[in-house]
Amino acid sequence: MSFGNLRVFSGIQEGLILVLMLVTMLVVIYVDIEFIYKVGIVVFAIAIVFLSTLASAMLRLQKELRENQLKQA
């Protein structure tokens, strides 16, 4: 997943996120469970994607800040 020139995920992370979303869609469409469980599964999957994006971006920013501090020292 890339946002312009800012690349958030590596190739493996992108693949895992795509598999998660594919499995989520298959479960929601084909599994015969109550609607509230389907909503819960979708919310859980979206939360995982959001939190992994946030964590990856924060780690990348922290790495850049550390590199800038080392250059200044």
C-alpha positions, 0 to 999 in steps of 0.5 A, a space after each residue: 500500500 503506497 500513498 504517493 511517494 510515501 511507502 507504508 508497507 513492505 511487500 510481505 506486509 502488503 500481501 498479508 493485508 490483502 490476504 486478510 481482506 480477502 479472507 474477511 470478504 469470503 467469510 462475510 459473503 459465504 459463511 452462514 452466521 448472524 449479521 452481528 458477527 459479520 459486522 464484528 469480523 469486518 470491524 476487527 479486520 479494519 482495525 487490524 489494517 488501521 493499526 498496522 498502518 499506524 504502527 508502520 508509519 510511526 516506526 518509519 518516522 522514528 527511524 528517520 528522526 533517529 537518523 537525523 539526530 545521528 547526522 546532527 551529532 
